[in-house]
Structures are given as structure tokens and as C-alpha cells.
Amino acid sequence: MIVTCWQSIVLMAALAGAKYPNLVSAQWALESGWGQHLSGTYNYFGMKGSGASKKTSEWGGGYYSTYSEFKNYSSAKQSVQDLVDKWHKNYKHYKGVNNAPSREAAARQLARQGYATSPTYANDLIRLMNRNSVPVPSNLKHDKARKSYRCR
């Protein structure tokens, strides 16, 4: 059974309050290899914290491998909500990317604020959005609009 796909992440992100739901899907695609390589249970975004210890690649003048602790979640929806709450909305000392004037500016802001270590992260997200974006339904509460965003 397919749990996540671009469209389902867009829907979950929009319901969670992301201004740029296709950016969340781009993060999902990049961070989890299109939902195939999770960092922890339902952790599609490489969110660090207490949970699963995994080998990861980081950038520091060149790529290197290290082990990090990644959060575990009880569902894909919880994972998306945590990402949106901590990076897309204002959270602690971070200015949420919902404040950005465009999805491209939001991608650059994620990189500037240290979400990922890759120097190409923002451009990779922008490329993914340009290739895969889907329209966000205007009436998210209506079941008919939500059905078209289910994975097949």
C-alpha cells in the first residue's frame, strides 16, 4: 500500500498550514527518496531528535557520513505537521518560510536557516517543484477535493 505520494503530502501540508504545500512535497521527495528511505518511523523529512539512529550524509566542505538521531512519528500526517510547525510557521528563533513572498524564496530561506547542509538544497527543491507541482484544492475540507489527492 502506498502511504505517501507528492499529492498526498501536498494535501497534508495544506491542511497543516503550509503556505507552499508543494515545497513540503519537494522536501519529502528529496529527504526520503520519494518516500522510500525514511530517517525514522514515518520520518520523511530527516527531522532530528530522539528516536532512530541512522547513518546520514552531511555537507561540511565536502560530503561525509555520520550517525544522527532522528525522530519517530506515529503517522505521515504527524511528520508533516511537525515539519510545518517548526519550519514553515514561526518557531522559536526561526522565521517560518510561510513568511516568504514565493515558494522559491521559501526554499532559499530553508537553506539559509540551516534546515539542510547541502549547498544545492534550495535549487534542488526548486527544480522538484518546477517539475512536479500540483494545484492545491481551494476547499480542503470538502471530501471530493481531498479524494483526488490520494495515492494510487
C-alpha positions in Angstrom: 0.0 0.0 0.0 1.3 3.4 -0.9 1.3 5.7 2.1 2.6 8.8 0.6 3.0 10.4 -2.8 3.5 14.0 -3.9 -0.2 14.7 -4.0 -0.9 13.3 -0.5 1.9 15.3 1.0 0.6 18.5 -0.7 -2.8 17.8 0.9 -1.4 17.1 4.4 0.9 20.2 4.2 -2.0 22.4 3.2 -4.2 21.1 6.0 -1.2 21.6 8.4 -1.0 25.3 7.4 1.9 25.4 4.9 1.6 28.4 2.6 3.6 26.4 0.0 2.5 22.8 0.1 4.4 21.8 -3.0 7.6 22.9 -1.2 6.8 20.4 1.6 6.3 17.7 -1.1 9.7 18.7 -2.6 11.3 18.3 0.8 9.6 14.9 1.2 10.9 13.8 -2.2 14.4 15.0 -1.6 14.8 13.9 2.0 13.2 10.5 1.7 13.8 9.5 -1.9 10.2 9.8 -2.8 9.0 8.1 0.4 11.3 5.1 0.0 14.1 5.9 2.6 12.8 7.2 5.9 15.1 8.6 8.7 12.9 7.1 11.4 9.3 5.8 11.7 7.2 7.9 9.3 10.1 10.5 9.3 10.1 11.6 5.7 11.9 14.9 6.3 15.1 14.0 8.2 13.8 15.6 11.4 16.5 15.1 14.0 15.7 14.3 17.6 15.4 11.3 20.0 14.4 8.1 18.2 16.2 6.1 15.5 20.0 6.3 15.0 20.8 6.2 11.3 23.8 6.8 9.1 23.4 10.0 7.1 25.4 12.2 4.7 26.2 15.8 5.7 28.0 18.6 4.0 30.9 20.4 5.5 33.2 21.5 2.7 32.5 18.1 1.2 30.1 15.2 1.9 30.8 12.9 4.8 28.9 10.1 6.6 27.9 10.3 10.2 25.3 8.9 12.5 22.5 11.0 13.8 19.4 10.6 15.9 16.1 11.0 14.0 12.6 11.4 15.4 10.0 8.7 15.1 6.3 9.6 14.3 3.1 7.7 14.6 1.9 8.7 11.1 2.8 10.6 8.0 0.4 13.3 9.0 2.2 13.8 12.3 5.5 14.0 10.5 4.2 16.7 8.1 2.6 18.6 10.9 5.8 18.7 12.9 7.8 19.9 9.8 5.2 22.6 9.1 5.0 23.7 12.7 8.8 24.0 13.1 10.0 25.3 9.7 7.1 26.7 7.8 5.4 28.6 10.7 7.3 30.8 13.1 9.0 28.6 15.7 11.4 29.7 18.5 14.2 31.8 16.8 13.2 30.7 13.2 11.2 32.9 11.0 8.9 30.4 9.2 9.1 30.1 5.5 5.4 30.9 5.2 6.6 34.5 5.5 8.5 34.3 2.2 7.0 36.0 -0.8 7.3 33.0 -3.1 7.9 29.2 -2.9 11.4 29.8 -4.4 12.2 32.4 -1.7 10.9 29.9 0.9 13.2 27.2 -0.4 16.2 29.6 -0.1 15.1 30.6 3.4 15.1 26.9 4.5 18.6 26.5 3.3 19.8 29.8 4.9 18.3 28.9 8.2 20.1 25.6 8.3 17.4 23.0 7.5 19.9 21.0 5.3 23.6 21.1 4.9 23.7 20.5 1.1 24.9 23.7 -0.8 22.4 22.8 -3.6 19.4 22.2 -1.3 17.4 25.2 -2.3 18.0 24.7 -6.0 17.1 21.0 -5.7 13.8 21.9 -4.1 13.0 24.5 -6.7 13.8 22.0 -9.5 11.5 19.4 -7.9 8.7 21.9 -7.5 9.0 23.1 -11.1 8.8 19.5 -12.4 6.1 18.1 -10.1 3.8 20.8 -8.5 0.1 20.2 -8.4 -2.6 22.7 -7.7 -3.8 23.0 -4.1 -7.5 22.4 -3.8 -9.3 25.5 -2.7 -11.8 23.7 -0.5 -9.6 21.4 1.6 -12.4 20.5 3.9 -14.5 19.0 1.1 -14.0 15.2 0.8 -14.3 15.3 -3.1 -11.3 17.7 -3.3 -9.3 15.5 -0.9 -10.0 12.2 -2.8 -8.2 13.4 -5.9 -5.0 13.8 -3.7 -4.9 10.2 -2.6 -2.1 8.0 -3.8 -2.9 5.4 -6.4 
